Amino acid sequence: MGALARDGWEVTALSRGGGRDAGWPQEVRVARADREDDAALSAAVGDGCDVLVDMVAFGEGHARQLVSLAGRVGSAVVISSVSVYEDDKGRNFDTQAGPGGFPEYPVPVTEQQRTVRPGDTSYSTRKAALERELLAAGDRLPVTLLRAGAIHGPYCRTPRELYFVKRNLDGRRRRVLAYGGASRFHPASVHNIAELIRLAAPRPGTRVLNAVDPEAPTVAQIAAAVDTVMGVETEDVLLDGPPAAGGVGDTPWTVPVPVVCDMTEARRQLDYRPVVRYAETLPETVTFLEERLAGRDWREAYPKMFQAYGDLFDYAAEDTWLAARQA
């Protein structure tokens, strides 16, 4: 919001709470509406706007809702996800727990990689359905779809960094990492995503672009970077293969094969250059997490994280495994 305002756009931030971020320029207006309420969203758009940025669009219904505003909206920038990709054998994020196994994507993944069949059965298929509907209506509503990686930054409701921050706060100085700590799941800073939005806003067009950071660090590198910010030293215990029983060695970043995306198209089409690198963003993320966790159960502070990953902090199972390994 701030970047668009500083570029001279008249910005209105729409949310259910109608709140304002302390970092936004005063010129940013705020409005309250539930995006599930078609009439409320239509009223917020009013006589029209040049660009509509949608951070929460999800599924066919939201796509049709946006398309219904064609004629009053000049163009749209909509956040999608790299989870829409599947490999050449039809494996994707939805098949990883089943007999198909985890997908083996090319490194790096380009926007030309095949995607899952649109539907309403999972996060991935619903994002694919969103994309399909919006791209089909591109002649009426130009749309830039940004396929974001593992989003990180303050206010994230499922911050993967929570895993390492809480462990450090709890005094855990040994951590087990599966797959030798080499898992790579491409992160995407909110600052880099904001830059892509800023660049796409004055360039209406129908396109799909990856939205990730300039590097994809390993899970061990991410853990070490968090340690540096927090001023602690931790010993890594590396597992050559998958997590042990009880999820020992698993993290929100853990994948058996790399998930790394290519940003060539964003550079070509938008002249995009990243504004931050992963380690540069960590101090603000860690500080935000520490403040939000202070005096609270992590499941209360981050309920969606608990829903997505379950109990991330089974220290008893980890201690049992470490003791057996030492013995």
C-alpha angles and dihedrals in degrees: 000000000000094000092052092047092050088052089059101261119142099235130199117186112209122198141145091253097039090221130158128227113231090229096058120104114252089247090072109100122210131213135180124231140130109240089215086068105082093193093051093051091046090050091050090054088049115168089354147282135230096232133016115199113199116193097172107039110140130171139351095302094058091047092054090046090056094045089053087065093058109128092037096054120061095204141332137228111203131184116232129163143249086234088085090075123097129184126249090270093056095256119141143156090290094057098048095097093044136068092283092066129205117329119254104218124191113258108267108021114219128201089258092069113116118261136215122273110270116249145121101261101095146005091266097049092046092051088050089051090051090053095047094052094046095046091049089056095045093117089061100034117022108217136189110206114201114202101207125201125210098333116218136179141084117323093025107146094210104036110179089200087069088081094064097033094055093045090054092047088051091053096248105158099174123059131184117221122191124219090031091293088285099118113132121197108169112244124215120204118216086230094058091045088051090053091053089050091049092052095044095049097075093037107066114197143124108259145133119226135177114240113203141125122274092256136035105214121198119254089252090054091049091050091049091049091053089049090053093052091048094043097237135125120225133183116228118218106198127209115202093213140025125324117294125243113304092029093284107168095020121124135170087261097049116121128153094227131029122275101198125156134207122235099191094111094053089052092047099045102033103020085240122184122178115251097202141022124224100257091048091062097048100086093062092042094049092046091050092049093048092051093047093048095048108122094348137105107250091232090059093046093046111021094161090055090055091047092051100043109016120214104358094175109058094150093167092061090046093049091049091052093046092049092050091048092050092048 
